[in-house]
Amino acid sequence: MTTKNSIKTSILATIPILLFGISWMSECMDIDRTYQLVFFFCAIASMFLLLGIGWVKDFPKWSIYSIGFCLLISLMLMKISSPILNRSETFGLLGLLPLGLTLVISISIHFSLQPLKQLLKQIKEEKSTILFIIYGILPLILWMEFDEIYQVSAIPYIIILTILTALGVIIYLTSTKKYVKTLSLILGIVITNALAITAITMVFDRMIIN
C-alpha cells in the first residue's frame, strides 16, 4: 500500500539534509574552524536523531532515508584519522560509536522488533523503499565529489544541490503514485550528480584562471 505524508511532515523530514547543506557551505566560508565543526556535528547528529526517532516510531516512511546516511557516515568515520591519534591511525570501531549509541538509546526506549518488522513490511509492499534508503547517502556522495573544493564560488551550487536533494525527499513522501515516487528519487540522484560534475568543472576552471 502506498502511503502519503503531509507536506509539513515531509518538509520537517528534510531538516537534516538542510543542516548538512549549511555545514557544507560553512566549509567554503572564511569562518573559524570551530564553527565549521559545530555545524558539521549538528548536521550529523540531526540525521542520527531522525534514525532514533524512526526506530521509536516503528520507522514511518519519512525517517527511512536516514538509515542509508547513518550507515555510510559511520563507515566514513571509521576511516577518519584524528589529531588525537597518530597520523597512521584511524578511529576504527570508534567510528561506530554514534550509530551504536543511537541504537542503544532507541532500543532502550522502544524495546521491540516491531521497527524492523515494519521496515521489512514497507520494503515488501513498496520496493522503492530500498531506493529511498540508498537516496539517504546522496548528500554525502555530493559532498565527497566536491572534495578539496572549498571556494566561495561553490556555495550557489551547494545551495541548489541541497534544495534539489530535499525536494526529491518531499516529492517521494507526498506522492501516492508509485512511479512518481520512484522517478523523484532516480531524477534526484541523476540531476544532482550531473549538476555537481558541471559545477566542479566550472569552479576548477575559475581556480585555474585566477
VEXTI-831159 format. One record per residue (C-alpha): residue in three letters; residue number from 1; x negated, y negated, z negated. Coordinates in steps of 0.25 Angstrom, whole numbers, always signed. Layout:
N
  resn  resi     c1     c2     c3
   ALA   NUM      X      Y      Z
...
//
This chain:
210
  resn  resi     c1     c2     c3
   MET     1     +0     +0     +0
   THR     2     -5    -14     +4
   THR     3     -4    -24     -7
   LYS     4     -5    -39     -6
   ASN     5    -11    -49    -17
   SER     6     -7    -63    -19
   ILE     7    -15    -74    -13
   LYS     8    -18    -79    -26
   THR     9    -23    -66    -31
   SER    10    -31    -64    -18
   ILE    11    -38    -77    -20
   LEU    12    -41    -75    -34
   ALA    13    -48    -61    -30
   THR    14    -58    -69    -21
   ILE    15    -63    -77    -32
   PRO    16    -76    -68    -34
   ILE    17    -78    -70    -19
   LEU    18    -77    -85    -20
   LEU    19    -86    -85    -32
   PHE    20    -96    -77    -25
   GLY    21    -96    -87    -13
   ILE    22    -99    -98    -23
   SER    23   -110    -90    -29
   TRP    24   -116    -88    -15
   MET    25   -115   -103    -11
   SER    26   -122   -107    -24
   GLU    27   -134    -99    -19
   CYS    28   -135   -109     -7
   MET    29   -134   -121    -16
   ASP    30   -145   -128    -23
   ILE    31   -140   -125    -37
   ASP    32   -146   -119    -50
   ARG    33   -149   -104    -49
   THR    34   -141   -102    -62
   TYR    35   -128   -108    -56
   GLN    36   -130    -98    -44
   LEU    37   -131    -86    -53
   VAL    38   -119    -91    -61
   PHE    39   -111    -92    -48
   PHE    40   -116    -78    -44
   PHE    41   -113    -72    -57
   CYS    42    -99    -77    -57
   ALA    43    -96    -72    -43
   ILE    44   -101    -58    -46
   ALA    45    -94    -58    -60
   SER    46    -81    -62    -54
   MET    47    -82    -50    -44
   PHE    48    -85    -40    -55
   LEU    49    -73    -47    -63
   LEU    50    -64    -44    -51
   LEU    51    -69    -30    -51
   GLY    52    -66    -29    -66
   ILE    53    -52    -35    -65
   GLY    54    -49    -25    -53
   TRP    55    -52    -13    -62
   VAL    56    -44    -18    -73
   LYS    57    -32    -21    -64
   ASP    58    -34     -8    -56
   PHE    59    -40    -14    -44
   PRO    60    -30    -23    -38
   LYS    61    -33    -26    -23
   TRP    62    -39    -40    -26
   SER    63    -50    -34    -35
   ILE    64    -55    -23    -26
   TYR    65    -65    -30    -17
   SER    66    -73    -33    -30
   ILE    67    -77    -18    -30
   GLY    68    -86    -20    -18
   PHE    69    -92    -33    -22
   CYS    70    -96    -28    -36
   LEU    71   -102    -15    -31
   LEU    72   -111    -22    -21
   ILE    73   -115    -33    -31
   SER    74   -118    -22    -41
   LEU    75   -127    -15    -31
   MET    76   -134    -28    -27
   LEU    77   -136    -32    -42
   MET    78   -144    -18    -43
   LYS    79   -153    -23    -33
   ILE    80   -156    -37    -38
   SER    81   -169    -40    -46
   SER    82   -169    -49    -57
   PRO    83   -179    -59    -63
   ILE    84   -178    -51    -76
   LEU    85   -183    -39    -69
   ASN    86   -195    -36    -61
   ARG    87   -194    -40    -47
   SER    88   -195    -26    -42
   GLU    89   -183    -22    -52
   THR    90   -168    -24    -49
   PHE    91   -156    -24    -58
   GLY    92   -153     -9    -54
   LEU    93   -142     -3    -62
   LEU    94   -141    -16    -70
   GLY    95   -134    -22    -57
   LEU    96   -122    -13    -60
   LEU    97   -120    -20    -73
   PRO    98   -109    -30    -69
   LEU    99   -102    -18    -62
   GLY   100   -103     -9    -74
   LEU   101    -99    -20    -84
   THR   102    -87    -23    -75
   LEU   103    -83     -9    -74
   VAL   104    -85     -6    -89
   ILE   105    -77    -19    -93
   SER   106    -66    -16    -83
   ILE   107    -64     -1    -87
   SER   108    -64     -5   -102
   ILE   109    -52    -14    -99
   HIS   110    -45     -4    -90
   PHE   111    -50    +10    -93
   SER   112    -43    +17    -81
   LEU   113    -46    +24    -68
   GLN   114    -34    +17    -62
   PRO   115    -42     +6    -56
   LEU   116    -50    +16    -47
   LYS   117    -37    +23    -44
   GLN   118    -30    +10    -40
   LEU   119    -43     +7    -31
   LEU   120    -43    +20    -24
   LYS   121    -28    +19    -22
   GLN   122    -29     +6    -15
   ILE   123    -40    +11     -6
   LYS   124    -32    +23     -3
   GLU   125    -20    +15     +1
   GLU   126    -28     +4     +8
   LYS   127    -41     +7    +14
   SER   128    -44     -8    +15
   THR   129    -47     -8     +0
   ILE   130    -61     -1     +3
   LEU   131    -64    -13    +13
   PHE   132    -59    -23     +2
   ILE   133    -69    -17     -7
   ILE   134    -80    -18     +3
   TYR   135    -76    -32     +6
   GLY   136    -80    -36     -8
   ILE   137    -94    -35     -4
   LEU   138    -93    -45     +7
   PRO   139    -97    -57     -2
   LEU   140   -110    -50     -6
   ILE   141   -113    -46     +9
   LEU   142   -111    -60    +14
   TRP   143   -120    -65     +2
   MET   144   -131    -55     +6
   GLU   145   -130    -59    +21
   PHE   146   -134    -73    +16
   ASP   147   -146    -68     +8
   GLU   148   -157    -79     +7
   ILE   149   -148    -89    +13
   TYR   150   -146   -100     +2
   GLN   151   -143   -112    +11
   VAL   152   -132   -123     +8
   SER   153   -128   -121    +23
   ALA   154   -124   -107    +20
   ILE   155   -113   -112    +10
   PRO   156   -102   -115    +20
   TYR   157   -104   -101    +26
   ILE   158   -103    -95    +12
   ILE   159    -90   -102     +9
   ILE   160    -84    -97    +22
   LEU   161    -89    -83    +19
   THR   162    -83    -83     +5
   ILE   163    -70    -88     +9
   LEU   164    -69    -78    +20
   THR   165    -72    -67    +11
   ALA   166    -62    -71     +1
   LEU   167    -52    -73    +12
   GLY   168    -54    -59    +16
   VAL   169    -50    -54     +2
   ILE   170    -38    -63     +1
   ILE   171    -32    -58    +15
   TYR   172    -35    -44    +11
   LEU   173    -27    -46     -3
   THR   174    -16    -54     +2
   SER   175    -12    -46    +15
   THR   176     -3    -34    +15
   LYS   177     -7    -29    +29
   LYS   178    -18    -18    +28
   TYR   179    -24    -22    +42
   VAL   180    -25    -37    +37
   LYS   181    -31    -33    +24
   THR   182    -42    -25    +31
   LEU   183    -44    -35    +42
   SER   184    -46    -46    +32
   LEU   185    -58    -38    +26
   ILE   186    -64    -34    +39
   LEU   187    -63    -48    +44
   GLY   188    -68    -54    +31
   ILE   189    -81    -45    +32
   VAL   190    -83    -47    +47
   ILE   191    -81    -62    +47
   THR   192    -89    -66    +35
   ASN   193   -101    -57    +39
   ALA   194   -101    -63    +53
   LEU   195   -100    -77    +47
   ALA   196   -111    -74    +37
   ILE   197   -120    -70    +48
   THR   198   -117    -82    +56
   ALA   199   -119    -91    +44
   ILE   200   -132    -85    +41
   THR   201   -137    -87    +55
   MET   202   -133   -102    +55
   VAL   203   -139   -104    +41
   PHE   204   -152    -97    +45
   ASP   205   -153   -106    +58
   ARG   206   -151   -118    +49
   MET   207   -162   -114    +40
   ILE   208   -172   -112    +51
   ILE   209   -169   -125    +58
   ASN   210   -171   -132    +44
//
